[in-house]
Amino acid sequence: MKRYTLFICLITALLLSSCGGRSKVASSSVRGDTIPLRYADNLTLVAYPDYTVATLRNPWDTLKTLHTYILVPKTKVLPESLPEGTIVRTPLTKSVIYSSVHCGLIDKLGAFNSIAGVCDLKYIKLPSIHEACTQGAITDCGDAMNPDMEKIIDLHPDAVLLSPFENSGGYGRVEKLNIPIIECADYMETSALGRAEWMRFYGLLFGTVPEADSLFTEVDSCYQHLKMRAMLSSVSLSVLSELKSGSAWYVPGGRSTMGKLFQDACGRYAFANDTHSGSVPLAFETVFDKAGDADVWIIKYNRDRDMTYNDLQADYIGYTGFKAFKTQNIYSCNTAKVPFYEETPFRPDYLLADLIQILHPEIGDLGGLRYFCKLNTLRTP
């Protein structure tokens, strides 16, 4: 029996000793302070004396963790014992960013000089980014789906920020560079304010915590005020959004940030009862049956010139059957000209103000529409 006990102890000791480097678990006597978050469901932040742990819940399987980051200030010696996770030395000062959304936020947080490289430059509607690329201060790393690895390697970035996707199969060669990959899953939050609150995580990453906290406080306050204005309105219009893309029409799920925005704007969203937190691909017939009688239709597109009703009809004749088409009550946003994607994810109060003015036309003191406008009137051939 003694031999058996000794054997078990030996095996246990070997297993514990094999866990080196990042996988060492911090002493249970070290307790962290949870950083309170009001709206974010998929993000948890816990501050310890020498580091902060950011845990990202898997939005596609909420019983699992998508990623755990151990944020250790560069000014401190790396602790010998840390929880399991990806170590990120903060603040980030030389990052590669795959999305225009996060370029816009980092600029707002005052960390613009921390952007070393970007992907999908043609989709970034930020003059400062284009100017910096022209001057060589920021490197254009090509297409996000197939980035220029040599340029990324030459930059020696301290992190790569990208948006994860369900069943993406990984991130290709960039995963082999031993550079921390920050999975920006904020877009999968179940509310607009929940997504916006992720700016506090990015504030920790880029060393702009006071700026991030102050900005979020402003966003939250403005959003709540606007939400109350919508609740006091006596008007209740039904709403449909987006356009058909190929064989599918991707509508915002009822629990998505856009679905929640429609709810907070007190609009009757056709797919409000859907339980998805992302976009849902539906057949045209399904959308038409469910939302063909919607009072208002809100669309986004990316074109050199503004669309008209004739353009919609030319794109797909089925659009002409919608009530909003017939009554010419379609509002559009040309994202080629308007910084919709750069601003709205972290300034949902701006977008809510637009939606309230569209869905409650009697409210006329919110300063006018920022992103949307009435679709150009149908022209006679």
KOLPALUM-290646 format. One record per residue (C-alpha): residue number from 1; residue in one letter; z, x, y. Coordinates in steps of 0.2 Angstrom, whole numbers, always signed. Each point is the difference from the previous one (the first is absolute). Example, Ala and Ser with C-alpha at 12.3 -4.5 7.8 and 13.67 -1.06 7.14 Angstrom:
REM KOLPALUM-290646
+-----+---------+-------+-------+-------+
| num | residuo |     z |     x |     y |
+-----+---------+-------+-------+-------+
|   1 |       a |   +39 |   +62 |   -22 |
|   2 |       s |    -3 |    +6 |   +17 |
+-----+---------+-------+-------+-------+
REM end
This chain:
REM KOLPALUM-290646
+-----+---------+-------+-------+-------+
| num | residuo |     z |     x |     y |
+-----+---------+-------+-------+-------+
|   1 |       m |    +0 |    +0 |    +0 |
|   2 |       k |    +4 |   +14 |   +12 |
|   3 |       r |   -17 |    +8 |    -4 |
|   4 |       y |    -8 |   -16 |    +4 |
|   5 |       t |    +9 |    -2 |   +17 |
|   6 |       l |    -4 |   +18 |    +4 |
|   7 |       f |   -18 |    -3 |    -4 |
|   8 |       i |    -1 |   -15 |   +12 |
|   9 |       c |    +9 |    +9 |   +14 |
|  10 |       l |   -13 |   +15 |    -2 |
|  11 |       i |   -15 |   -12 |    +1 |
|  12 |       t |    +8 |    -9 |   +15 |
|  13 |       a |    +2 |   +17 |    +9 |
|  14 |       l |   -18 |    +5 |    -4 |
|  15 |       l |    -7 |   -16 |    +7 |
|  16 |       l |   +10 |    +2 |   +16 |
|  17 |       s |    -5 |   +18 |    +2 |
|  18 |       s |   -18 |    -5 |    -1 |
|  19 |       c |    +1 |   -11 |   +15 |
|  20 |       g |    -4 |   +13 |   +14 |
|  21 |       g |    -6 |    +0 |   +18 |
|  22 |       r |    -3 |   -17 |    +7 |
|  23 |       s |    +6 |   -10 |   -15 |
|  24 |       k |   +18 |    +6 |    +2 |
|  25 |       v |   +10 |   -15 |    +4 |
|  26 |       a |   +12 |    +1 |   +14 |
|  27 |       s |   +19 |    -1 |    -3 |
|  28 |       s |    +6 |   -18 |    -2 |
|  29 |       s |   +14 |    +4 |   +12 |
|  30 |       v |   -13 |    +1 |   +14 |
|  31 |       r |    -2 |   -17 |    +7 |
|  32 |       g |   -14 |    -5 |   +12 |
|  33 |       d |    -1 |   -13 |   +14 |
|  34 |       t |   -13 |   -13 |    -2 |
|  35 |       i |   -11 |    -2 |   +16 |
|  36 |       p |    +0 |   -19 |    +3 |
|  37 |       l |   -17 |    -8 |    -1 |
|  38 |       r |    -3 |   -18 |    +6 |
|  39 |       y |   -16 |    -5 |    -7 |
|  40 |       a |    -8 |   +13 |   -11 |
|  41 |       d |    +1 |    -4 |   -19 |
|  42 |       n |    -9 |   +15 |    -7 |
|  43 |       l |   +10 |   +14 |    +9 |
|  44 |       t |   +17 |    +6 |    -2 |
|  45 |       l |    +7 |   +15 |   +11 |
|  46 |       v |   +17 |    +9 |    -4 |
|  47 |       a |    +6 |   +14 |   +11 |
|  48 |       y |   +10 |   +14 |    -8 |
|  49 |       p |    +8 |   +14 |    +9 |
|  50 |       d |   -14 |   +12 |    -3 |
|  51 |       y |   -15 |   -11 |    -4 |
|  52 |       t |    -6 |   -18 |    +0 |
|  53 |       v |    -7 |    -9 |   -15 |
|  54 |       a |   -14 |   -12 |    +2 |
|  55 |       t |    -4 |   -12 |   -15 |
|  56 |       l |   -16 |    -9 |    +0 |
|  57 |       r |    +0 |   -15 |   -12 |
|  58 |       n |   -16 |    -3 |    -9 |
|  59 |       p |    -7 |   -16 |    +8 |
|  60 |       w |   -11 |    -4 |   -15 |
|  61 |       d |   +15 |    +1 |   -12 |
|  62 |       t |   +16 |    -2 |   +10 |
|  63 |       l |   +11 |    +5 |   -14 |
|  64 |       k |    -7 |   +18 |    +1 |
|  65 |       t |    +0 |   +13 |   +13 |
|  66 |       l |   -16 |    +6 |    +8 |
|  67 |       h |    +6 |   +16 |    +7 |
|  68 |       t |   +16 |    +9 |    +5 |
|  69 |       y |    +1 |   +12 |   +14 |
|  70 |       i |   +13 |   +13 |    +4 |
|  71 |       l |    -1 |    +3 |   +19 |
|  72 |       v |    +8 |   +17 |    +4 |
|  73 |       p |    +0 |    +7 |   +18 |
|  74 |       k |    -9 |   +16 |    +2 |
|  75 |       t |   +15 |    +7 |   +10 |
|  76 |       k |   +11 |    -1 |   -16 |
|  77 |       v |    +0 |   +10 |   -16 |
|  78 |       l |    -7 |    -9 |   -14 |
|  79 |       p |   +16 |    -7 |   -10 |
|  80 |       e |    +1 |    +6 |   -18 |
|  81 |       s |    +3 |   -17 |    -7 |
|  82 |       l |   -11 |   -14 |    +5 |
|  83 |       p |    -4 |   -17 |    -7 |
|  84 |       e |   -17 |    -2 |    -9 |
|  85 |       g |   -14 |    -2 |   +11 |
|  86 |       t |   -13 |    +8 |   +11 |
|  87 |       i |    +7 |   +12 |   +12 |
|  88 |       v |    -7 |    -2 |   +18 |
|  89 |       r |    +6 |   +13 |   +13 |
|  90 |       t |    +2 |    -9 |   +17 |
|  91 |       p |    -6 |    -2 |   +13 |
|  92 |       l |   -18 |    +0 |    -5 |
|  93 |       t |   -10 |   +11 |   +12 |
|  94 |       k |   -17 |    +1 |    -9 |
|  95 |       s |    -5 |   -15 |    -9 |
|  96 |       v |   -17 |    -7 |    -7 |
|  97 |       i |    -1 |   -19 |    +3 |
|  98 |       y |   -12 |   -11 |   -10 |
|  99 |       s |    +1 |   -16 |   +10 |
| 100 |       s |    -2 |    -5 |   +18 |
| 101 |       v |   +15 |   -11 |    +0 |
| 102 |       h |   +12 |   +14 |    -2 |
| 103 |       c |    -9 |   +11 |   +12 |
| 104 |       g |    +3 |   -13 |   +13 |
| 105 |       l |   +18 |    -2 |    -4 |
| 106 |       i |    +3 |   +19 |    +0 |
| 107 |       d |    -8 |    +1 |   +17 |
| 108 |       k |   +12 |   -14 |    +6 |
| 109 |       l |   +15 |    +9 |    -6 |
| 110 |       g |    -5 |   +15 |   +10 |
| 111 |       a |    -4 |   +11 |   -15 |
| 112 |       f |   -19 |    +1 |    +3 |
| 113 |       n |    +0 |   +19 |    -1 |
| 114 |       s |    +6 |    -1 |   -18 |
| 115 |       i |   -17 |    -7 |    -5 |
| 116 |       a |   -10 |   +15 |    -7 |
| 117 |       g |   -13 |   -10 |   -10 |
| 118 |       v |    -7 |   -17 |    -2 |
| 119 |       c |   -11 |    -9 |   -12 |
| 120 |       d |   -13 |   -14 |    +4 |
| 121 |       l |    -1 |    +5 |   +18 |
| 122 |       k |   -14 |   -12 |    +3 |
| 123 |       y |   +12 |   -15 |    -3 |
| 124 |       i |   +13 |    +7 |   +12 |
| 125 |       k |    -1 |    -8 |   +17 |
| 126 |       l |   +11 |   +12 |    +9 |
| 127 |       p |    -8 |   +10 |   +14 |
| 128 |       s |   +13 |   +13 |    -1 |
| 129 |       i |    -3 |    +4 |   -19 |
| 130 |       h |   -19 |    +1 |    +3 |
| 131 |       e |    +3 |   +12 |   +15 |
| 132 |       a |   +12 |   +11 |   -10 |
| 133 |       c |   -13 |    +1 |   -14 |
| 134 |       t |   -14 |    +5 |   +12 |
| 135 |       q |   +11 |   +13 |    +7 |
| 136 |       g |    +5 |    +7 |   -17 |
| 137 |       a |   +19 |    -5 |    +2 |
| 138 |       i |    -2 |   -13 |   -14 |
| 139 |       t |   -11 |    +3 |   -16 |
| 140 |       d |   -11 |   -13 |    -6 |
| 141 |       c |    +3 |    +0 |   -19 |
| 142 |       g |   -14 |   -12 |    -4 |
| 143 |       d |    +1 |   -16 |   -11 |
| 144 |       a |   +17 |    -6 |    -6 |
| 145 |       m |    -7 |    -4 |   -17 |
| 146 |       n |    -8 |   +17 |    -1 |
| 147 |       p |    +9 |   +12 |   +12 |
| 148 |       d |    -6 |   +18 |    +4 |
| 149 |       m |   +12 |    +9 |   -10 |
| 150 |       e |    -4 |   +17 |    +7 |
| 151 |       k |    +4 |    -6 |   +18 |
| 152 |       i |   +17 |    -7 |    -6 |
| 153 |       i |    +4 |   +16 |    -9 |
| 154 |       d |    -4 |   +10 |   +15 |
| 155 |       l |   +11 |   -10 |   +11 |
| 156 |       h |   +16 |    +3 |   -11 |
| 157 |       p |    +7 |   -17 |    +4 |
| 158 |       d |   +18 |    -4 |    -3 |
| 159 |       a |    -4 |   -17 |    -6 |
| 160 |       v |   -15 |   -12 |    -3 |
| 161 |       l |    +3 |   -19 |    +5 |
| 162 |       l |   -11 |   -12 |    -9 |
| 163 |       s |    +1 |   -19 |    -6 |
| 164 |       p |    +3 |    -3 |   -18 |
| 165 |       f |   -10 |   -13 |   -10 |
| 166 |       e |    +5 |    -9 |   -16 |
| 167 |       n |    -7 |    +9 |   -16 |
| 168 |       s |    -9 |   +13 |   +12 |
| 169 |       g |    +1 |   +13 |   -14 |
| 170 |       g |    +7 |   +13 |   +11 |
| 171 |       y |    -6 |    +9 |   +15 |
| 172 |       g |   -12 |   +13 |    -7 |
| 173 |       r |    +0 |   +18 |    +4 |
| 174 |       v |   +12 |    -2 |   +14 |
| 175 |       e |   +14 |    -2 |   -12 |
| 176 |       k |    -2 |   +17 |    -7 |
| 177 |       l |    +3 |    +9 |   +17 |
| 178 |       n |   +19 |    -1 |    -2 |
| 179 |       i |    +0 |    -9 |   +17 |
| 180 |       p |   +12 |   -15 |    +2 |
| 181 |       i |   -10 |   -16 |    +0 |
| 182 |       i |    +8 |   -14 |   +10 |
| 183 |       e |    -5 |   -16 |    -7 |
| 184 |       c |    -1 |   -12 |   +15 |
| 185 |       a |    +3 |   -16 |    -9 |
| 186 |       d |    +6 |    -9 |   +16 |
| 187 |       y |   -16 |   -12 |    -1 |
| 188 |       m |    +7 |    -8 |   -16 |
| 189 |       e |   +16 |    -6 |    +9 |
| 190 |       t |    +3 |   -19 |    -1 |
| 191 |       s |    +2 |    -3 |   +19 |
| 192 |       a |    -8 |    +8 |   +16 |
| 193 |       l |   +17 |    +5 |    +6 |
| 194 |       g |    +4 |    +8 |   -17 |
| 195 |       r |   -16 |   +10 |    +1 |
| 196 |       a |    +4 |    +5 |   +18 |
| 197 |       e |   +17 |    +6 |    -5 |
| 198 |       w |    -7 |   +14 |   -10 |
| 199 |       m |    -3 |    +9 |   +17 |
| 200 |       r |   +19 |    +5 |    -3 |
| 201 |       f |    -5 |    +9 |   -16 |
| 202 |       y |   -15 |    +9 |   +10 |
| 203 |       g |   +12 |    +4 |   +14 |
| 204 |       l |   +11 |    +9 |   -13 |
| 205 |       l |   -15 |   +10 |    -6 |
| 206 |       f |    -6 |    +5 |   +17 |
| 207 |       g |   +16 |    +3 |    +8 |
| 208 |       t |    -1 |   -15 |   +12 |
| 209 |       v |   +14 |   -11 |    -6 |
| 210 |       p |    +6 |    -5 |   +18 |
| 211 |       e |   -18 |    -5 |    +5 |
| 212 |       a |    -3 |    -9 |   -16 |
| 213 |       d |   +16 |   -10 |    +1 |
| 214 |       s |    -3 |    -4 |   +18 |
| 215 |       l |   -18 |    -6 |    -3 |
| 216 |       f |    +5 |   -11 |   -15 |
| 217 |       t |   +14 |    -8 |   +10 |
| 218 |       e |   -13 |    -5 |   +14 |
| 219 |       v |   -12 |    -6 |   -13 |
| 220 |       d |   +14 |   -11 |    -9 |
| 221 |       s |    +6 |    -7 |   +16 |
| 222 |       c |   -18 |    -5 |    +6 |
| 223 |       y |    -4 |    -7 |   -17 |
| 224 |       q |   +15 |   -11 |    +0 |
| 225 |       h |    -3 |    -7 |   +17 |
| 226 |       l |   -18 |    -4 |    -4 |
| 227 |       k |    +5 |    -8 |   -17 |
| 228 |       m |   +12 |   -12 |   +10 |
| 229 |       r |   -14 |    -4 |   +12 |
| 230 |       a |   -11 |    -6 |   -15 |
| 231 |       m |   +14 |   -10 |    -7 |
| 232 |       l |    +2 |   -10 |   +15 |
| 233 |       s |   -18 |    -5 |    +1 |
| 234 |       s |    -6 |   -17 |    -5 |
| 235 |       v |   -17 |    +5 |    -6 |
| 236 |       s |    -3 |    +4 |   -18 |
| 237 |       l |   -17 |    +7 |    -5 |
| 238 |       s |    -6 |    +5 |   -17 |
| 239 |       v |    -8 |   +17 |    -1 |
| 240 |       l |   -12 |   +10 |   -12 |
| 241 |       s |    -3 |   +19 |    +2 |
| 242 |       e |   -12 |   +14 |    -5 |
| 243 |       l |   -18 |    -1 |    -7 |
| 244 |       k |    -8 |    +2 |   -17 |
| 245 |       s |    -3 |   +18 |    -6 |
| 246 |       g |   -13 |    +1 |   -14 |
| 247 |       s |    +4 |   -13 |   -13 |
| 248 |       a |   +18 |    -2 |    +5 |
| 249 |       w |   +10 |    -6 |   +15 |
| 250 |       y |   +15 |   +10 |    +3 |
| 251 |       v |   +13 |   -12 |    +7 |
| 252 |       p |   +18 |    +6 |    +6 |
| 253 |       g |   +13 |    -5 |   -13 |
| 254 |       g |   +13 |   -12 |    +5 |
| 255 |       r |   +13 |   +14 |    -1 |
| 256 |       s |   -11 |   +13 |    +9 |
| 257 |       t |    +4 |    +6 |   +18 |
| 258 |       m |   -14 |   -10 |    +6 |
| 259 |       g |    +5 |   -16 |    -9 |
| 260 |       k |   +18 |    +2 |    +7 |
| 261 |       l |    -8 |    +2 |   +18 |
| 262 |       f |    -9 |   -16 |    -2 |
| 263 |       q |   +17 |    -8 |    -5 |
| 264 |       d |    +9 |    +8 |   +14 |
| 265 |       a |   -14 |    -6 |   +12 |
| 266 |       c |    +3 |   -18 |    -7 |
| 267 |       g |   -17 |    -2 |    -6 |
| 268 |       r |    -4 |    -9 |   -16 |
| 269 |       y |    -8 |   +14 |   -11 |
| 270 |       a |   -11 |    -7 |   -14 |
| 271 |       f |    +7 |   +13 |   -12 |
| 272 |       a |   +18 |    +0 |    +5 |
| 273 |       n |    +7 |    -5 |   -17 |
| 274 |       d |    -9 |   +15 |    -8 |
| 275 |       t |   +13 |   +13 |    -7 |
| 276 |       h |   -10 |   +16 |    +3 |
| 277 |       s |    +6 |   +13 |   +12 |
| 278 |       g |   -18 |    +7 |    +2 |
| 279 |       s |   -17 |    -7 |    +1 |
| 280 |       v |    -7 |   -12 |   -13 |
| 281 |       p |   -18 |    +0 |    -6 |
| 282 |       l |    -6 |   -18 |    -1 |
| 283 |       a |   -17 |    -8 |    -4 |
| 284 |       f |    -9 |    -8 |   +16 |
| 285 |       e |    +2 |   -17 |    -8 |
| 286 |       t |   +19 |    +2 |    -2 |
| 287 |       v |    +2 |    +5 |   +18 |
| 288 |       f |   -11 |   -14 |    +6 |
| 289 |       d |    +9 |   -13 |   -11 |
| 290 |       k |   +17 |    +6 |    +7 |
| 291 |       a |    -4 |    +4 |   +18 |
| 292 |       g |   -17 |    -9 |    +4 |
| 293 |       d |    +9 |   -11 |   +12 |
| 294 |       a |   +10 |   +13 |    +9 |
| 295 |       d |    +1 |    -3 |   +19 |
| 296 |       v |    -1 |   +18 |    +4 |
| 297 |       w |    -9 |   +15 |    -8 |
| 298 |       i |    +5 |   +18 |    +4 |
| 299 |       i |   -12 |   +14 |    -5 |
| 300 |       k |    -1 |   +19 |    +2 |
| 301 |       y |   -15 |   +11 |    -1 |
| 302 |       n |    -7 |   +17 |    +4 |
| 303 |       r |   -17 |    +0 |    +9 |
| 304 |       d |    -9 |    +8 |   +14 |
| 305 |       r |    -2 |   -17 |    +9 |
| 306 |       d |   +10 |   -15 |    +0 |
| 307 |       m |    -4 |   -14 |   -13 |
| 308 |       t |    -6 |   -17 |    +4 |
| 309 |       y |    +0 |   -16 |   -10 |
| 310 |       n |   -18 |    +4 |    -4 |
| 311 |       d |    +5 |   +16 |    -8 |
| 312 |       l |   +13 |    -9 |   -10 |
| 313 |       q |   -13 |   -12 |    -6 |
| 314 |       a |   -12 |   +14 |    -4 |
| 315 |       d |   +13 |   +10 |   -10 |
| 316 |       y |    +4 |   -15 |   -11 |
| 317 |       i |    -6 |   -18 |    +2 |
| 318 |       g |   +16 |    -7 |    -8 |
| 319 |       y |   +10 |    +4 |   +15 |
| 320 |       t |    -9 |   -14 |   +10 |
| 321 |       g |   +10 |   -13 |   -11 |
| 322 |       f |   +17 |    +5 |    +7 |
| 323 |       k |    +7 |   -12 |   +13 |
| 324 |       a |    +4 |   +15 |   +12 |
| 325 |       f |   -18 |    +5 |    -1 |
| 326 |       k |    -6 |   -18 |    +4 |
| 327 |       t |   +13 |    -1 |   +15 |
| 328 |       q |    -3 |   +17 |    +5 |
| 329 |       n |   +18 |    +5 |    -1 |
| 330 |       i |    -1 |   +17 |    -7 |
| 331 |       y |    +9 |   +15 |    +7 |
| 332 |       s |    -7 |   +18 |    -3 |
| 333 |       c |    +6 |   +18 |    +2 |
| 334 |       n |   -13 |   +14 |    +0 |
| 335 |       t |   +10 |   +14 |    -7 |
| 336 |       a |   -14 |   +12 |    +5 |
| 337 |       k |    +5 |    -3 |   +18 |
| 338 |       v |   +19 |    -5 |    -1 |
| 339 |       p |   +14 |   +10 |    -7 |
| 340 |       f |    +6 |   -14 |   -11 |
| 341 |       y |    +4 |   +11 |   -15 |
| 342 |       e |    +8 |   +14 |   +10 |
| 343 |       e |   +12 |   -11 |    +9 |
| 344 |       t |    +4 |   -16 |    -9 |
| 345 |       p |    +9 |    +6 |   -16 |
| 346 |       f |   +14 |    +8 |   +11 |
| 347 |       r |    -2 |   -12 |   +15 |
| 348 |       p |    +0 |   -17 |    -9 |
| 349 |       d |    +7 |    -8 |   +15 |
| 350 |       y |   -17 |    +4 |    +9 |
| 351 |       l |    -9 |    -9 |   -15 |
| 352 |       l |   +12 |   -14 |    +0 |
| 353 |       a |    -3 |    -4 |   +18 |
| 354 |       d |   -19 |    -1 |    -3 |
| 355 |       l |    +3 |   -12 |   -15 |
| 356 |       i |   +12 |   -11 |   +10 |
| 357 |       q |   -13 |    -2 |   +14 |
| 358 |       i |   -13 |    -4 |   -12 |
| 359 |       l |   +10 |   -13 |   -10 |
| 360 |       h |   +10 |    -7 |   +15 |
| 361 |       p |   -13 |    +0 |   +14 |
| 362 |       e |   +12 |   -10 |   +11 |
| 363 |       i |   +10 |   +16 |    +2 |
| 364 |       g |    -9 |    +9 |   +14 |
| 365 |       d |   +13 |   +13 |    +6 |
| 366 |       l |    -1 |   +14 |   -13 |
| 367 |       g |   -13 |   +11 |   +10 |
| 368 |       g |   -16 |    -5 |    -9 |
| 369 |       l |    -7 |    +6 |   -17 |
| 370 |       r |    +1 |   +19 |    -4 |
| 371 |       y |   -11 |    +1 |   -16 |
| 372 |       f |    -9 |   -16 |    -2 |
| 373 |       c |   -12 |   -11 |    +9 |
| 374 |       k |   -10 |   -15 |    -3 |
| 375 |       l |   -15 |    +3 |   -10 |
| 376 |       n |   -16 |    +0 |   +10 |
| 377 |       t |    -8 |   -17 |    +1 |
| 378 |       l |   -14 |    -4 |   -12 |
| 379 |       r |   -17 |    +4 |    +7 |
| 380 |       t |   -15 |   -11 |    -3 |
| 381 |       p |   -14 |   +10 |    -9 |
+-----+---------+-------+-------+-------+
REM end
